[in-house]
Amino acid sequence: MTAILHSSIPHDTSPRPLPGVRGLNPQDWLHRDEVFAQQMALRDRLVRECYSDVVAMQPGTDTLCHQLLTHVLAWLDRHDDGYEIGAETVRRPDGVTVPLLSSDPLGTLGRLVQEDFCLLTRQGEEHVLAAAVVCFPAGWRLSEKIGRPLVAIHDPVPAYVPVVAKRVQRLFDAVAEGQPLWRFNALPYAGSDLFQPNKKSARDGEVPAFFRSERQSILRLPGGAQDACVFSIHTYLCRAEDVA
């Protein structure tokens, strides 16, 4: 399959202390970039052919998933005139028409925008991954993370030490409605697969040919119960030599 590559990463990827968050203008929440059509074609195929790998939800999360879909549609209607939003369908900027399926809000979301979405709800002392559509995982499987709290989701990420875990939980507790936050990660990769549920380590002496960066945001879901937060992920991938 032909690699879907960006010409560059649009944000500064210089290292920042974890968790490395900053404020985000709500109008800049979702991005549509140069490889929109190519990424969306891949997302269409993944939702169609690998649904159980890219969509998961705990029982009782239907209402939250519908609230997220409604919020995304409202955001697109206000901030991206490339979409034609109707009562039953959405016409994307690449000309593809997506049916608005009330029976499948997450699968619908997976076909509307380039972002992946994770819904986390407060359960006890931590936020837990309650529902998600993730078409572009980077070395992890959604089926292994659904229903798990933040600390367990990030295990075995070496940098996710207890002090960082506590800071991240405080962020999810404190993020205010209408005042989202964002951060990024940035890692060299040997392969160019966007759907990469298996960890792929470079062979000894192998120079990674690609650079992958996720633009991640944390948003308080308006009207969401259980202190629901949305963690969105926009994946950028380019050749390593194109990174400044």
DRENMI-325892 format. One line per 4 residues: number of its first residue (from 1); their letters; for each residue x, z, y of N, C-alpha, C. Coordinates in nm, 2 decimals. Layout:
DRENMI-325892
NUM) A) X/Z/Y/X/Z/Y/X/Z/Y; ...
end
This chain:
DRENMI-325892
1) MTAI) 0.08/0.00/-0.12/0.00/0.00/0.00/0.09/0.00/0.12; 0.05/-0.08/0.22/0.12/-0.09/0.35/0.12/0.05/0.42; 0.23/0.09/0.47/0.23/0.22/0.54/0.16/0.21/0.67; 0.09/0.31/0.71/0.02/0.32/0.84/0.10/0.40/0.93
5) LHSS) 0.17/0.34/1.02/0.27/0.40/1.10/0.24/0.40/1.25; 0.27/0.51/1.32/0.26/0.51/1.47/0.40/0.46/1.52; 0.40/0.41/1.64/0.52/0.37/1.70/0.60/0.49/1.75; 0.54/0.60/1.77/0.61/0.73/1.81/0.51/0.84/1.80
9) IPHD) 0.56/0.96/1.82/0.48/1.08/1.82/0.45/1.11/1.97; 0.32/1.13/2.00/0.28/1.14/2.14/0.31/1.27/2.21; 0.35/1.37/2.13/0.38/1.50/2.19/0.53/1.54/2.16; 0.58/1.63/2.25/0.71/1.68/2.23/0.72/1.76/2.10
13) TSPR) 0.81/1.72/2.01/0.82/1.79/1.88/0.94/1.89/1.88; 0.99/1.93/1.99/1.10/2.02/1.99/1.05/2.15/1.93; 1.13/2.22/1.85/1.09/2.34/1.78/1.04/2.45/1.88; 0.93/2.52/1.84/0.88/2.63/1.92/0.86/2.75/1.83
17) PLPG) 0.88/2.87/1.88/0.85/2.99/1.79/0.71/2.99/1.74; 0.70/3.03/1.61/0.56/3.03/1.55/0.48/3.15/1.61; 0.35/3.13/1.63/0.27/3.02/1.58/0.27/2.90/1.68; 0.33/2.91/1.80/0.36/2.80/1.89/0.23/2.74/1.95
21) VRGL) 0.13/2.82/1.99/0.01/2.77/2.04/0.01/2.76/2.19; -0.08/2.68/2.24/-0.10/2.67/2.39/-0.24/2.63/2.41; -0.29/2.64/2.53/-0.42/2.61/2.57/-0.45/2.46/2.56; -0.57/2.42/2.53/-0.61/2.28/2.52/-0.74/2.26/2.60
25) NPQD) -0.73/2.15/2.68/-0.85/2.11/2.76/-0.95/2.06/2.66; -1.08/2.11/2.66/-1.18/2.07/2.56/-1.20/1.92/2.56; -1.18/1.86/2.68/-1.20/1.71/2.69/-1.09/1.63/2.61; -0.98/1.70/2.57/-0.87/1.64/2.50/-0.87/1.68/2.35
29) WLHR) -0.99/1.73/2.30/-0.99/1.79/2.17/-0.96/1.68/2.06; -1.03/1.57/2.06/-1.01/1.47/1.95/-0.93/1.35/2.01; -0.85/1.29/1.93/-0.77/1.17/1.97/-0.81/1.05/1.90; -0.80/0.93/1.96/-0.82/0.80/1.90/-0.69/0.72/1.94
33) DEVF) -0.61/0.68/1.84/-0.48/0.63/1.88/-0.47/0.48/1.82; -0.35/0.43/1.83/-0.31/0.29/1.80/-0.34/0.25/1.66; -0.35/0.34/1.56/-0.37/0.31/1.42/-0.51/0.35/1.38; -0.60/0.37/1.47/-0.74/0.41/1.44/-0.80/0.33/1.33
37) AQQM) -0.80/0.20/1.34/-0.87/0.12/1.24/-0.81/0.13/1.10; -0.68/0.13/1.10/-0.61/0.15/0.97/-0.63/0.28/0.90; -0.62/0.39/0.98/-0.65/0.52/0.93/-0.79/0.54/0.88; -0.88/0.48/0.96/-1.02/0.50/0.93/-1.06/0.42/0.80
41) ALRD) -1.00/0.30/0.78/-1.02/0.23/0.66/-0.98/0.31/0.54; -0.86/0.38/0.55/-0.82/0.46/0.44/-0.91/0.58/0.42; -0.96/0.64/0.53/-1.05/0.75/0.52/-1.18/0.71/0.45; -1.23/0.59/0.49/-1.35/0.54/0.42/-1.33/0.53/0.27
45) RLVR) -1.21/0.48/0.23/-1.19/0.46/0.09/-1.17/0.60/0.02; -1.10/0.69/0.08/-1.09/0.82/0.02/-1.22/0.90/0.00; -1.30/0.89/0.10/-1.43/0.96/0.09/-1.52/0.89/-0.02; -1.50/0.76/-0.03/-1.58/0.69/-0.13/-1.53/0.71/-0.27
49) ECYS) -1.40/0.71/-0.29/-1.34/0.70/-0.42/-1.28/0.84/-0.47; -1.25/0.93/-0.37/-1.18/1.06/-0.41/-1.26/1.17/-0.34; -1.39/1.17/-0.34/-1.47/1.26/-0.27/-1.43/1.41/-0.30; -1.43/1.44/-0.43/-1.40/1.58/-0.47/-1.26/1.63/-0.43
53) DVVA) -1.17/1.54/-0.40/-1.04/1.57/-0.36/-1.03/1.60/-0.21; -1.12/1.54/-0.13/-1.11/1.55/0.02/-1.22/1.63/0.08; -1.33/1.66/0.01/-1.44/1.74/0.06/-1.46/1.86/-0.03; -1.48/1.98/0.04/-1.51/2.10/-0.04/-1.58/2.20/0.05
57) MQPG) -1.67/2.28/-0.01/-1.75/2.37/0.07/-1.80/2.49/-0.02; -1.80/2.61/0.04/-1.85/2.72/-0.03/-2.00/2.72/-0.02; -2.07/2.78/-0.11/-2.22/2.79/-0.10/-2.26/2.86/0.03; -2.37/2.82/0.09/-2.42/2.88/0.21/-2.36/2.83/0.34
61) TDTL) -2.28/2.72/0.33/-2.21/2.68/0.45/-2.28/2.55/0.51; -2.39/2.51/0.45/-2.45/2.38/0.50/-2.48/2.39/0.65; -2.54/2.50/0.70/-2.57/2.50/0.84/-2.45/2.49/0.93; -2.34/2.56/0.89/-2.22/2.55/0.97/-2.16/2.40/0.97
65) CHQL) -2.17/2.34/0.85/-2.12/2.20/0.84/-2.21/2.11/0.93; -2.34/2.13/0.94/-2.42/2.05/1.02/-2.39/2.08/1.17; -2.37/2.20/1.20/-2.33/2.24/1.34/-2.20/2.17/1.38; -2.11/2.16/1.29/-1.98/2.10/1.32/-2.00/1.95/1.35
69) LTHV) -2.08/1.88/1.26/-2.11/1.74/1.28/-2.18/1.72/1.41; -2.28/1.80/1.45/-2.35/1.79/1.57/-2.25/1.81/1.69; -2.16/1.90/1.68/-2.07/1.92/1.79/-1.97/1.80/1.81; -1.93/1.75/1.70/-1.84/1.63/1.71/-1.91/1.51/1.77
73) LAWL) -2.04/1.49/1.73/-2.12/1.38/1.78/-2.14/1.40/1.93; -2.17/1.52/1.97/-2.19/1.55/2.11/-2.06/1.52/2.19; -1.95/1.56/2.13/-1.82/1.54/2.20/-1.79/1.39/2.22; -1.81/1.32/2.11/-1.79/1.17/2.12/-1.88/1.11/2.22
77) DRHD) -2.00/1.15/2.22/-2.10/1.09/2.32/-2.05/1.11/2.46; -1.99/1.23/2.49/-1.95/1.26/2.62/-1.81/1.20/2.66; -1.72/1.19/2.56/-1.58/1.17/2.60/-1.52/1.04/2.54; -1.59/0.97/2.45/-1.54/0.84/2.40/-1.64/0.74/2.39
81) DGYE) -1.63/0.65/2.49/-1.74/0.54/2.50/-1.72/0.43/2.40; -1.62/0.44/2.32/-1.60/0.34/2.21/-1.70/0.35/2.10; -1.77/0.47/2.09/-1.87/0.49/1.99/-2.01/0.46/2.04; -2.09/0.40/1.95/-2.23/0.38/1.97/-2.31/0.48/1.88
85) IGAE) -2.36/0.58/1.94/-2.43/0.69/1.86/-2.58/0.67/1.86; -2.63/0.65/1.74/-2.78/0.64/1.73/-2.84/0.76/1.65; -2.96/0.75/1.63/-3.03/0.86/1.56/-2.99/0.87/1.41; -2.96/0.75/1.35/-2.94/0.75/1.21/-2.80/0.69/1.17
89) TVRR) -2.73/0.63/1.27/-2.60/0.57/1.24/-2.51/0.58/1.36; -2.38/0.57/1.33/-2.28/0.56/1.44/-2.20/0.44/1.42; -2.18/0.36/1.52/-2.09/0.24/1.52/-1.96/0.29/1.58; -1.85/0.28/1.49/-1.72/0.32/1.54/-1.66/0.22/1.63
93) PDGV) -1.55/0.26/1.70/-1.48/0.16/1.78/-1.42/0.04/1.71; -1.40/0.05/1.57/-1.35/-0.06/1.50/-1.46/-0.15/1.44; -1.58/-0.12/1.48/-1.70/-0.20/1.44/-1.77/-0.16/1.32; -1.72/-0.06/1.25/-1.78/-0.01/1.12/-1.90/0.08/1.16
97) TVPL) -2.01/0.06/1.09/-2.12/0.15/1.10/-2.13/0.25/1.00; -2.14/0.38/1.04/-2.14/0.49/0.95/-2.28/0.56/0.95; -2.34/0.57/0.83/-2.47/0.64/0.83/-2.46/0.79/0.85; -2.55/0.85/0.93/-2.54/0.99/0.95/-2.63/1.05/0.84
101) LSSD) -2.56/1.10/0.74/-2.62/1.16/0.62/-2.64/1.31/0.63; -2.77/1.35/0.65/-2.79/1.49/0.66/-2.75/1.57/0.53; -2.75/1.49/0.42/-2.72/1.55/0.29/-2.57/1.57/0.27; -2.49/1.51/0.36/-2.34/1.51/0.35/-2.27/1.51/0.48
105) PLGT) -2.28/1.62/0.56/-2.22/1.63/0.69/-2.07/1.61/0.69; -2.01/1.67/0.59/-1.86/1.67/0.59/-1.81/1.53/0.55; -1.87/1.46/0.45/-1.84/1.33/0.42/-1.86/1.23/0.53; -1.97/1.26/0.61/-1.99/1.18/0.73/-1.88/1.20/0.83
109) LGRL) -1.84/1.33/0.86/-1.74/1.36/0.95/-1.61/1.29/0.91; -1.58/1.29/0.78/-1.45/1.23/0.74/-1.44/1.08/0.77; -1.56/1.02/0.80/-1.56/0.87/0.83/-1.58/0.84/0.98; -1.59/0.94/1.06/-1.62/0.92/1.20/-1.49/0.92/1.29
113) VQED) -1.40/1.01/1.26/-1.28/1.03/1.35/-1.16/1.04/1.26; -1.04/1.04/1.33/-0.91/1.05/1.26/-0.88/1.19/1.22; -0.94/1.29/1.28/-0.91/1.43/1.25/-0.97/1.47/1.11; -0.89/1.56/1.05/-0.95/1.64/0.94/-1.00/1.77/1.00
117) FCLL) -1.10/1.83/0.93/-1.16/1.95/0.98/-1.17/2.05/0.87; -1.13/2.18/0.91/-1.14/2.29/0.82/-1.23/2.40/0.90; -1.33/2.44/0.83/-1.42/2.55/0.89/-1.38/2.68/0.83; -1.34/2.78/0.91/-1.30/2.91/0.86/-1.40/3.01/0.92
121) TRQG) -1.45/3.10/0.83/-1.54/3.20/0.87/-1.48/3.34/0.85; -1.52/3.44/0.93/-1.47/3.57/0.92/-1.54/3.64/0.80; -1.46/3.68/0.70/-1.51/3.74/0.58/-1.42/3.87/0.56; -1.48/3.98/0.59/-1.40/4.10/0.58/-1.29/4.11/0.70
125) EEHV) -1.17/4.13/0.66/-1.06/4.14/0.76/-0.99/4.01/0.80; -1.03/3.90/0.73/-0.96/3.78/0.76/-1.06/3.66/0.77; -1.01/3.55/0.82/-1.08/3.42/0.82/-1.05/3.35/0.69; -1.16/3.29/0.63/-1.15/3.23/0.50/-1.19/3.08/0.52
129) LAAA) -1.12/3.00/0.44/-1.15/2.86/0.44/-1.28/2.84/0.37; -1.39/2.81/0.44/-1.52/2.81/0.39/-1.57/2.66/0.36; -1.52/2.57/0.43/-1.56/2.43/0.41/-1.46/2.34/0.48; -1.44/2.22/0.43/-1.34/2.13/0.49/-1.36/1.98/0.44
133) VVCF) -1.31/1.89/0.53/-1.29/1.75/0.49/-1.15/1.72/0.53; -1.06/1.70/0.43/-0.92/1.68/0.45/-0.87/1.56/0.38; -0.86/1.44/0.45/-0.82/1.32/0.39/-0.67/1.30/0.38; -0.60/1.37/0.47/-0.46/1.35/0.48/-0.38/1.49/0.46
137) PAGW) -0.40/1.55/0.34/-0.32/1.67/0.31/-0.17/1.64/0.30; -0.09/1.74/0.34/0.06/1.72/0.33/0.11/1.82/0.23; 0.10/1.79/0.10/0.16/1.87/0.00/0.08/1.99/-0.04; -0.06/1.97/-0.03/-0.15/2.08/-0.08/-0.28/2.02/-0.12
141) RLSE) -0.35/2.09/-0.20/-0.48/2.05/-0.26/-0.59/2.13/-0.20; -0.69/2.07/-0.15/-0.81/2.14/-0.10/-0.88/2.23/-0.20; -0.88/2.18/-0.32/-0.95/2.26/-0.43/-0.88/2.39/-0.46; -0.75/2.40/-0.42/-0.67/2.52/-0.45/-0.68/2.62/-0.33
145) KIGR) -0.73/2.57/-0.21/-0.73/2.65/-0.09/-0.87/2.69/-0.05; -0.97/2.62/-0.09/-1.11/2.66/-0.05/-1.14/2.80/-0.10; -1.20/2.88/-0.01/-1.24/3.01/-0.04/-1.13/3.11/-0.02; -1.01/3.07/0.02/-0.90/3.16/0.03/-0.88/3.20/0.18
149) PLVA) -0.83/3.32/0.20/-0.80/3.36/0.34/-0.67/3.30/0.40; -0.65/3.31/0.53/-0.54/3.25/0.60/-0.41/3.27/0.53; -0.38/3.40/0.50/-0.25/3.43/0.44/-0.23/3.35/0.30; -0.33/3.35/0.22/-0.32/3.29/0.09/-0.32/3.13/0.11
153) IHDP) -0.38/3.08/0.21/-0.38/2.94/0.23/-0.24/2.89/0.26; -0.16/2.97/0.34/-0.03/2.94/0.38/0.08/2.97/0.28; 0.05/3.06/0.19/0.14/3.09/0.08/0.16/2.96/0.00; 0.28/2.91/-0.03/0.41/2.97/-0.01/0.49/2.91/0.11
157) VPAY) 0.43/2.90/0.23/0.51/2.84/0.34/0.61/2.95/0.38; 0.74/2.92/0.38/0.84/3.02/0.40/0.83/3.09/0.54; 0.80/3.01/0.64/0.80/3.07/0.78/0.68/3.16/0.80; 0.58/3.15/0.71/0.45/3.23/0.73/0.47/3.37/0.69
161) VPVV) 0.56/3.44/0.75/0.59/3.58/0.72/0.47/3.67/0.77; 0.47/3.80/0.72/0.35/3.88/0.76/0.33/3.90/0.91; 0.44/3.91/0.99/0.42/3.92/1.14/0.35/3.80/1.19; 0.39/3.68/1.15/0.33/3.56/1.19/0.18/3.55/1.15
165) AKRV) 0.16/3.59/1.02/0.02/3.59/0.97/-0.07/3.67/1.05; -0.02/3.79/1.10/-0.11/3.88/1.18/-0.13/3.81/1.32; -0.03/3.74/1.37/-0.05/3.67/1.50/-0.16/3.56/1.49; -0.15/3.49/1.38/-0.24/3.38/1.36/-0.38/3.43/1.34
169) QRLF) -0.40/3.54/1.27/-0.53/3.60/1.25/-0.59/3.65/1.39; -0.50/3.70/1.47/-0.55/3.75/1.60/-0.59/3.63/1.69; -0.52/3.51/1.67/-0.56/3.39/1.74/-0.71/3.35/1.70; -0.73/3.35/1.57/-0.87/3.31/1.52/-0.97/3.41/1.57
173) DAVA) -0.93/3.54/1.58/-1.03/3.64/1.63/-1.06/3.62/1.78; -0.95/3.58/1.85/-0.96/3.59/2.00/-1.00/3.45/2.06; -0.99/3.34/1.99/-1.01/3.21/2.05/-1.16/3.21/2.10; -1.17/3.18/2.23/-1.30/3.18/2.30/-1.37/3.05/2.29
177) EGQP) -1.51/3.06/2.29/-1.59/2.93/2.29/-1.56/2.86/2.42; -1.53/2.73/2.41/-1.50/2.64/2.52/-1.35/2.65/2.57; -1.27/2.73/2.50/-1.13/2.74/2.53/-1.04/2.73/2.41; -1.04/2.61/2.35/-0.96/2.58/2.23/-0.81/2.59/2.25
181) LWRF) -0.74/2.60/2.14/-0.59/2.61/2.14/-0.54/2.50/2.06; -0.41/2.47/2.08/-0.35/2.37/1.99/-0.20/2.40/1.97; -0.15/2.34/1.86/-0.01/2.35/1.82/0.02/2.23/1.74; 0.15/2.22/1.70/0.19/2.10/1.61/0.29/2.15/1.51
185) NALP) 0.30/2.08/1.40/0.41/2.09/1.31/0.48/1.96/1.31; 0.60/1.96/1.26/0.68/1.83/1.25/0.78/1.84/1.14; 0.77/1.75/1.05/0.86/1.75/0.93/0.90/1.61/0.89; 1.03/1.60/0.84/1.07/1.47/0.79/1.01/1.45/0.65
189) YAGS) 0.98/1.33/0.61/0.92/1.30/0.48/0.99/1.18/0.42; 1.01/1.18/0.29/1.07/1.07/0.22/0.97/0.96/0.20; 0.84/0.99/0.19/0.74/0.89/0.17/0.64/0.87/0.28; 0.56/0.77/0.28/0.48/0.73/0.39/0.33/0.76/0.36
193) DLFQ) 0.30/0.82/0.25/0.16/0.84/0.21/0.09/0.94/0.30; -0.02/0.90/0.35/-0.10/1.00/0.43/-0.18/1.09/0.35; -0.24/1.04/0.24/-0.30/1.13/0.14/-0.19/1.17/0.04; -0.14/1.29/0.06/-0.02/1.34/-0.01/-0.05/1.49/-0.06
197) PNKK) -0.14/1.50/-0.16/-0.17/1.63/-0.21/-0.06/1.70/-0.29; 0.04/1.62/-0.34/0.15/1.67/-0.42/0.27/1.69/-0.33; 0.34/1.80/-0.35/0.47/1.81/-0.27/0.57/1.71/-0.32; 0.63/1.64/-0.22/0.74/1.55/-0.26/0.86/1.58/-0.18
201) SARD) 0.96/1.63/-0.26/1.09/1.66/-0.20/1.18/1.55/-0.20; 1.26/1.53/-0.10/1.36/1.43/-0.10/1.47/1.45/-0.20; 1.51/1.35/-0.27/1.62/1.36/-0.36/1.75/1.41/-0.29; 1.84/1.47/-0.37/1.97/1.51/-0.31/2.04/1.39/-0.25
205) GEVP) 2.08/1.41/-0.12/2.15/1.31/-0.05/2.06/1.20/0.01; 1.93/1.21/-0.02/1.84/1.11/0.04/1.80/1.14/0.18; 1.81/1.05/0.27/1.78/1.06/0.41/1.63/1.03/0.43; 1.55/1.13/0.47/1.41/1.10/0.49/1.38/0.99/0.59
209) AFFR) 1.30/0.89/0.54/1.28/0.77/0.62/1.16/0.79/0.72; 1.08/0.89/0.71/0.96/0.90/0.79/0.95/1.04/0.85; 0.87/1.05/0.96/0.86/1.18/1.03/0.71/1.20/1.05; 0.66/1.31/1.01/0.51/1.34/1.01/0.49/1.46/1.10
213) SERQ) 0.39/1.45/1.19/0.36/1.56/1.28/0.21/1.57/1.28; 0.16/1.69/1.26/0.01/1.72/1.27/-0.02/1.79/1.41; -0.11/1.73/1.48/-0.16/1.80/1.60/-0.28/1.88/1.56; -0.26/2.01/1.56/-0.36/2.10/1.51/-0.43/2.18/1.62
217) SILR) -0.56/2.19/1.61/-0.63/2.27/1.72/-0.72/2.38/1.65; -0.75/2.48/1.73/-0.84/2.59/1.69/-0.95/2.60/1.79; -1.07/2.58/1.74/-1.19/2.58/1.83/-1.29/2.68/1.78; -1.35/2.76/1.87/-1.47/2.84/1.83/-1.59/2.75/1.82
221) LPGG) -1.65/2.75/1.70/-1.77/2.66/1.68/-1.89/2.71/1.76; -1.94/2.64/1.86/-2.05/2.68/1.94/-2.17/2.71/1.85; -2.22/2.83/1.87/-2.34/2.87/1.79/-2.32/2.90/1.64; -2.19/2.90/1.60/-2.16/2.92/1.46/-2.17/3.07/1.43
225) AQDA) -2.22/3.10/1.31/-2.23/3.24/1.26/-2.10/3.27/1.20; -2.08/3.40/1.17/-1.97/3.46/1.10/-1.83/3.43/1.17; -1.84/3.43/1.31/-1.72/3.40/1.38/-1.65/3.27/1.33; -1.73/3.16/1.32/-1.68/3.04/1.26/-1.58/2.97/1.36
229) CVFS) -1.47/2.93/1.31/-1.37/2.85/1.38/-1.34/2.72/1.31; -1.31/2.62/1.39/-1.28/2.49/1.34/-1.13/2.47/1.36; -1.06/2.43/1.25/-0.92/2.40/1.26/-0.92/2.25/1.23; -0.88/2.17/1.34/-0.87/2.03/1.32/-0.73/1.98/1.32
233) IHTY) -0.71/1.87/1.25/-0.57/1.82/1.22/-0.57/1.67/1.24; -0.49/1.62/1.34/-0.47/1.48/1.36/-0.33/1.45/1.32; -0.32/1.36/1.22/-0.19/1.33/1.16/-0.12/1.21/1.22; 0.00/1.23/1.27/0.09/1.12/1.32/0.20/1.09/1.22
237) LCRA) 0.23/0.97/1.19/0.34/0.93/1.10/0.42/0.81/1.16; 0.55/0.83/1.17/0.63/0.72/1.22/0.76/0.71/1.14; 0.84/0.61/1.17/0.97/0.60/1.10/1.06/0.70/1.17; 1.15/0.76/1.09/1.24/0.87/1.15/1.32/0.82/1.27
241) EDVA) 1.36/0.70/1.27/1.44/0.65/1.38/1.36/0.63/1.51; 1.23/0.64/1.50/1.15/0.62/1.62/1.12/0.76/1.69; 1.17/0.87/1.63/1.15/1.00/1.69/1.26/1.03/1.79; 1.23/1.06/1.91/1.33/1.09/2.01/1.41/1.21/1.98
end
